[in-house]
Amino acid sequence: MKYLHYLSIFVLLIVASCDEKEKSVEEIIENGSKTELKQTRETLNKKMRELNSKIKKLDEKLEDFEDSSQYALVEAIQLEPKNFKHYVKVQGDVTTDQNIMIYPEFSGVLEKIFVKEGDEVKKGQKLAKIDDGGQSSQLAEMQAQKQLAKTRFERQERLWNENIGSEIQYLEAKTAFEQIDNSVKQMESQLNKSVIYAPFDGQVDEIITDQGQVVAPGQNPIFRVLNLGEMYVSANVPESYVGSIQKGSEAIVNLRALNKSFVGKVTQVSSNISESNRNFRVRVSIPDSIDFVKPNLIATLRLNDYNAEDAIVIPENILQENAEGESFTFALNMENDSIGEARFRKLKIGRNYRGEIEVLEGLKASDIVVTEGARTIKKQDKVRVLNFQKN
């Protein structure tokens, strides 16, 4: 303020004129003792403190004469460094690796179903039996023939070891036994397919084919069995994020149908990019604490692809753009708690997320920036701050 400037010069002239009657500082420095030097320094410090106090009072009084009602009214925030995170939003589905349709491997009538829908089953538990069409009786006959062939072979082998009988008799007995043994094993394997077993621990979610119907391999699904203990969300992510989303990246998952959200980690990232949609798949495990999760539920994922510590962040809506397409805002040089001068700041900006944007160049921590009223002011305008907050 010009009044304050002239007053300060006047006061300093008075002090200087008074000092002319006393020893000058130069004379004291040249001829004075250590004690005299300290006393002179203390005297000058005291005068300076008194002058600063008087100048402050005069400054406050002079402000009363200024017409601050003409200043533009603005709101402002004082910046502070903060951690800034950016997320990419994608859609996904709840799924599990243990959710399968069970098809028969044997043709025949579905003779017996041993479980009901909703039953919990263990791996290897018997679920159903298909009529074998009399093959079990054939197996019994073959097993009897096998036992007879084995007895003949063992007897012929003992004789051969005692050098009794011919080699051809020994080889014929051995071949006959091996042939019937292989036939029995094949029949046992075939008949084993007439029984349907649970492939893993889980739940019988659906019985699709009724007891008594004729079934055939690959044609008639009989059960749907699933395990809800290892559920996860699977989602497609555009290939442009292949370098920024990795295993361990933070994921915020929302299951809208359940009105539940959780924060997790990316547990798996596919190594392949689909040729059809140029996406890669990510997986996020669902914690056991979330109930009622079912396969094919729709999930929304926000995947963390960028982090910046001690970043300068401002509200995105305070950015302005000049004719050259440059982004700018106004920072304030505060004269006191309520009056400041607007300073133009050209900005280099980074990523934005949820209404905030990172400033890479143009602002620093502790700057005070205008948040409301910036579009009504120009460079070097005096403004009155109504609401002053920290970011």
Residue, then its C-alpha position, 0 to 999 in steps of 0.5 A: m500500500k502506498y500510504l504505508h510505503y511513504l510512512s515507512i520512509f518518513v519514520l526511517l528518516i527520523v531515526a536516521s536524523c536522531d542517529e546523526k547526533e550519536k556515534s555512527v555504526e561505522e564508528i562503533i564498529e571501528n573503535g568500539s569495544k565488544t560490549e559497546l557493539k552488543q549494546t548497539r545491536e540490541t538497541l537497534n533490534k529494539k527500535m526495529r521491533e517497535l517500528n514493525s509493531k507501529i507499522k502493522k497497526l498503521d497498516e491495519k488502520l489504513e485498510d479501513f480507508e480502502d473500499s474492500s467492498q469492490y473486491a471480488l468475492v471468492e472461496a479458496i483452499q490451501l493445498e497439501p500433498k496427498n496420495f493420489k490413486h487412479y482407477v479404471k472401471v470395468q464390468g465382471d462376473v462372479t464365477t468358480d472353477q468348480n461349476i460343471m455339468i455332469y454327463p454320463e459315460f455309459s448308455g442305458v436307463l438311469e436306474k437310480i439317483f442317490v442324491k437330492e438337489g441342494d445336497e452337499v457331496k464329497k469327492g468320489q461320492k456315488l450320485a447315480k447308477i445307470d442300468d448296465g444291461g446285464q454286463s455285470s453278469q458277463l463280468a462275473e462269468m469272465q472273472a470265473q474264467k480268469q480264475l480258471a485260466k490263472t490256476r492253469f497258468e500257475r500249474q503249468e508254470r510250476l511244471w515248466n520250472e521243474n523241466i516238466g512239460s513243453e514250452i509251448q504248453y507254458l506259453e499257451a497257458k500264460t497267453a490265455f491268462e493274460q488275455i482273459d485278465n485284460s478282458v476283465k479289466q476292460m469290462e470292469s472299467q466299462l461297468n465303472k462308468s455306469v456309476i456316476y461319482a461326485p468330481f469334487d466336494g460341493q453341492v448338487d445344484e440341479i438334477i437335470t435328468d429324471q430317474g428312469q430316462v434313457v441316457a447316452p454319453g455326451q447327450n444328456p446332462i444329469f447333474r450340475v455340481l458346484n463348489l461355492g467355497e472358491m468364488y472369484v470375479s472375472a473381468n476383461v480389461p483393455e490391453s492399454y492397461v496391460g503394463s499398469i494392472q498386475k497381480g497384486s493391484e488393488a481392486i474395489v469390487n461392488l456386487r450391486a445385487l447384494n448391495k455389498s462391496f469389498v477391497g481385494k487384490v488382483t490374484q491372477v492376470s492372464s498372459n493372453i490378449s484376446e484377438s477378438n476384443r483386445n482384452f485380457r482377463v483378471r481375477v479377484s477372489i471373493p472373501d468367504s465373509i460375503d454371503f449369498v454369492k452365486p455364479n454369474l452375479i454381475a460385479t463392477l470392478r475399479l482397478n488401481d492402475y496409477n499411484a502418486e505419493d505426495a501429489i498436488v491435487i485440485p478439484e477438477n472443476i476449477l480448471q480453466e482453459n485459455a485460447e491456446g488450449e492451456s489449462f490454468t487456475f488462480a493462486l492467491n498471494m494473501e495480504n492478510d487472512s481475508i484479502g489476497e491478490a490473484r496470480f495466474r498459474k499455467l498448469k501441466i495436469g496429469r490424471n483425473y479421478r472422481g472430481e480430482i486432478e493431479v497437477l504435475e507442474g504450476l502449483k506447489a504444496s501450501d499454495i492457496v487456489v481459488t475454488e469459487g469465483a475464479r471465472t469473474i477475476k483477472k490477473q492481479d485482481k484484489v479479492r476477498v476470501l469468504n471461505f478458506q479451507k485446506n485441501 
